[in-house]
């Protein structure tokens, strides 16, 4: 099989128009909770008129959305803070209190459905919902990673890689959620051999 590209091909001649920057971070708090923070900033490479703000200059934030999601170690939302620091319409920030309805929700399977059901259409903000959807996976990386680090620090395990927190005898929910964690792949065979399923005859050869 051909080696995958390590970088994008050289682009055609072009001019920059729009930049969207995401920044997601996870923190362990002194009180034992976890803060998952996210920020999304949109900028243009040209000035444009705006009815509310006048002229938006090149590099000035069109959107600047910030969220702090506070979770316990069961992924239950204990608190949430949502800020619209920059937007194209004055009314955009008025919807942020609606997101307090997430207190008590659990970041688990169905998280995207929860967001869609509660904040679709005029009941939410597209950009904040996009961020919250992505913050679900950041929460898993943060909390599961912390658990594995704590085990290594305590000498319980030397394991690196995917989370080992699984119920004995129960198939981990993250198996078959991506190419690397395929049930017939080497990662599952190495880390969770009891749930490894050999590929059908010739199937792996065709994939390669």
C-alpha positions in Angstrom: 0.0 0.0 0.0 1.3 3.5 -0.8 2.6 5.6 2.0 0.1 8.3 3.1 1.0 11.9 2.4 2.8 13.6 5.3 1.7 17.0 4.2 -0.7 18.6 1.7 0.3 18.9 -1.9 1.6 22.3 -3.1 -1.4 24.6 -3.6 -2.3 26.6 -6.7 -1.8 30.3 -6.7 -4.4 31.8 -4.3 -5.2 34.7 -1.9 -6.1 34.3 1.8 -9.7 35.1 2.7 -10.8 33.5 5.9 -9.2 31.9 9.0 -10.9 29.9 11.7 -8.8 29.1 14.8 -9.8 26.5 17.4 -8.1 26.1 20.8 -9.3 23.4 23.2 -7.6 22.6 26.5 -8.3 20.3 29.5 -7.5 21.1 33.1 -7.6 19.1 36.4 -8.8 21.5 39.2 -7.7 21.6 42.8 -11.2 20.5 43.9 -11.1 17.4 41.8 -13.2 18.6 38.9 -12.1 19.1 35.3 -12.4 22.2 33.2 -12.6 21.8 29.5 -12.1 25.1 27.8 -12.6 26.0 24.1 -12.3 29.1 22.0 -13.1 29.7 18.3 -12.0 32.8 16.5 -12.9 33.7 12.9 -11.0 36.5 11.0 -11.1 37.8 7.5 -8.1 38.9 5.4 -10.0 42.0 4.1 -12.0 44.8 5.6 -15.8 44.6 5.3 -18.8 46.7 6.4 -21.0 45.6 9.3 -24.3 47.3 10.3 -23.6 46.9 14.0 -19.8 47.3 14.3 -19.1 49.6 11.3 -16.0 48.4 9.5 -14.5 45.1 10.6 -10.8 45.3 9.9 -8.5 42.6 8.5 -7.5 40.2 11.3 -10.2 41.6 13.6 -12.4 38.8 15.1 -15.7 38.3 13.3 -16.6 35.6 15.8 -14.9 35.1 19.1 -16.6 32.3 21.1 -15.4 31.0 24.4 -16.7 28.1 26.6 -15.7 26.6 29.9 -17.3 23.2 30.6 -16.8 21.9 34.2 -17.1 18.1 34.6 -16.8 15.6 37.4 -15.0 12.4 36.8 -18.2 10.7 35.7 -18.4 13.3 32.8 -21.4 15.0 34.4 -21.6 18.8 33.7 -21.3 20.6 37.0 -21.1 24.1 35.5 -20.8 25.9 32.2 -19.8 29.4 31.2 -20.4 30.6 27.6 -19.2 34.0 26.2 -19.7 35.6 22.9 -16.8 38.1 22.8 -17.2 39.1 19.2 -20.0 38.5 16.7 -21.5 40.1 13.6 -24.9 40.9 15.3 -25.5 42.5 18.7 -28.1 39.9 19.5 -25.8 36.9 19.2 -24.7 37.0 22.8 -28.2 37.0 24.1 -28.6 33.2 23.6 -25.6 32.3 25.9 -27.7 31.8 29.1 -29.6 29.0 27.3 -26.6 26.8 27.6 -27.0 26.6 31.4 -29.5 23.9 30.6 -26.6 21.5 30.1 -25.9 21.4 33.9 -26.5 17.8 35.0 -26.1 16.4 31.5 -23.5 13.7 30.8 -20.8 13.9 28.2 -21.2 10.4 26.8 -22.6 8.5 23.9 -25.5 10.7 22.6 -23.8 14.0 23.5 -24.2 15.3 20.0 -27.9 14.2 20.0 -28.3 16.1 23.3 -26.9 19.3 21.8 -29.0 18.9 18.7 -32.2 18.3 20.6 -31.7 21.3 23.0 -30.0 23.9 20.9 -31.0 23.3 17.2 -32.2 26.2 15.1 -33.2 29.4 16.9 -32.7 27.7 20.3 -28.9 28.0 20.3 -25.8 29.3 18.5 -24.3 27.3 15.7 -20.7 28.1 16.7 -21.1 27.3 20.4 -22.8 24.0 19.5 -20.0 23.1 17.1 -17.5 23.8 19.9 -19.4 21.8 22.5 -19.6 18.8 20.2 -15.8 18.9 19.8 -15.3 19.5 23.5 -16.9 16.1 24.2 -13.9 14.3 22.7 -11.5 16.7 24.4 -13.1 15.8 27.7 -12.5 12.1 27.0 -8.9 12.8 26.1 -8.5 14.9 29.3 -10.2 12.7 31.9 -9.2 9.2 30.6 -5.6 10.5 30.1 -5.5 11.8 33.6 -6.7 8.4 34.9 -4.0 6.5 33.0 -1.4 9.0 34.1 -2.5 8.5 37.8 -2.1 4.7 37.3 1.3 5.0 35.9 2.4 7.4 38.6 1.1 5.0 41.2 3.0 2.1 39.6 -0.3 0.2 38.9 0.4 0.1 35.2 3.1 1.0 32.7 0.6 1.1 29.9 0.5 3.9 27.4 -2.0 4.4 24.7 -5.8 4.0 24.7 -7.7 4.1 28.1 -7.7 0.9 30.1 -10.8 1.9 32.2 -13.2 -0.8 31.0 -15.7 -3.0 32.9 -14.4 -6.5 33.1 -15.9 -8.7 30.4 -17.7 -5.8 28.7 -16.6 -4.7 25.2 -15.2 -1.1 25.4 -17.5 1.3 23.6 -14.6 2.9 21.7 -13.8 -0.2 19.7 -14.8 0.2 16.0 -15.2 4.0 16.4 -12.2 4.7 14.1 -9.7 3.0 11.8 -7.0 2.6 14.6 -9.5 0.9 17.0 -11.0 -1.5 14.5 -12.0 -4.8 16.2 -9.9 -6.7 13.7 -6.8 -4.4 14.0 -3.5 -4.7 15.8 -4.3 -2.1 18.5 -7.3 -4.1 19.7 -5.5 -7.4 19.4 -2.7 -6.0 21.6 -4.7 -4.1 24.2 -8.0 -5.9 24.4 -7.3 -9.4 22.9 -10.6 -10.8 24.3 -12.5 -8.5 22.0 -10.3 -9.0 18.9 -12.1 -10.4 15.9 -9.9 -11.7 13.1 -10.8 -10.3 9.7 -12.7 -12.4 7.2 -10.5 -14.3 4.7 -9.0 -11.8 2.3 -10.7 -8.8 3.8 -7.5 -7.4 5.3 -5.6 -8.0 2.1 -8.2 -6.0 0.1 -7.9 -3.2 2.6 -4.2 -3.1 2.2 
